[in-house]
Amino acid sequence: MPTAIGKFLLGNDSIPIYSNNIEDMPRYGFERIDKFIFEKEIALNDIDALIEYKVPILKFSDRDTEVNRINKENIREYISNLIE
């Protein structure tokens, strides 16, 4: 799971994802960056889709969670339109 997605990723051409599961290191090629934190860079071109979950909080918590799928061909445009 990425910790943040923003315009700063466009210059990197990749998204760092993180895990706290030690089994992800050998299985998926994560590298240890802290005692219980593992990281892996995923190239934007290797991502099939981004799934965005908008979970309502506070006084809006009675509303449904919104799920938005951003397909591969729209990822760069989606990221470039994010507000920083």
C-alpha positions in Angstrom: 0.0 0.0 0.0 1.4 3.4 -0.9 1.6 6.0 1.9 0.8 8.9 -0.5 0.0 9.5 -4.1 0.6 12.9 -5.6 2.1 14.9 -8.5 5.6 14.2 -7.1 5.3 10.7 -8.4 5.3 11.8 -12.0 8.9 12.7 -11.9 9.9 9.4 -10.3 7.8 7.2 -12.7 7.2 4.8 -9.8 5.2 4.4 -6.6 6.7 3.2 -3.4 4.6 0.6 -1.6 5.1 -0.6 2.0 4.3 -3.7 4.0 4.8 -4.9 7.6 4.7 -8.6 6.6 8.1 -10.1 6.7 6.9 -12.9 4.3 6.6 -10.2 1.5 10.4 -9.7 1.4 11.3 -13.0 -0.4 7.9 -13.5 -2.0 7.5 -10.1 -3.7 11.0 -8.6 -3.6 10.5 -6.1 -0.8 13.5 -4.6 1.0 13.7 -3.9 4.7 13.9 -0.2 5.5 13.2 -0.5 9.2 12.8 -3.3 11.7 9.2 -4.0 10.7 8.8 -1.9 7.5 9.4 -3.2 4.0 9.4 -1.2 0.8 9.2 -1.9 -2.9 9.1 0.5 -5.9 6.5 -0.2 -8.6 6.9 1.4 -12.0 3.8 3.3 -13.1 3.8 1.4 -16.3 3.6 -1.9 -14.4 0.4 -0.9 -12.6 -2.8 -2.3 -14.1 -5.1 0.0 -12.0 -5.3 2.2 -8.9 -8.3 1.5 -6.7 -9.3 4.6 -4.6 -11.5 4.1 -1.5 -13.3 7.1 -0.1 -14.4 6.1 3.4 -16.8 8.6 5.0 -15.8 9.8 8.5 -17.3 11.8 11.3 -20.8 13.2 10.5 -20.7 11.5 7.1 -20.0 8.0 8.5 -23.6 6.9 7.6 -22.8 7.2 3.9 -21.5 4.4 1.7 -17.8 3.9 0.9 -17.1 5.1 -2.7 -14.8 3.0 -4.8 -13.1 4.5 -7.9 -11.0 2.4 -10.3 -8.4 4.3 -12.3 -7.3 2.2 -15.2 -3.7 1.9 -16.5 -4.2 4.3 -19.4 -5.6 7.0 -17.0 -3.1 6.8 -14.1 -0.7 9.5 -15.2 -3.6 11.9 -16.0 -5.2 11.1 -12.6 -2.0 11.8 -10.7 -1.3 15.0 -12.7 -4.8 16.4 -11.7 -4.3 15.8 -8.0 -4.3 18.8 -5.8 -1.0 19.2 -3.8 
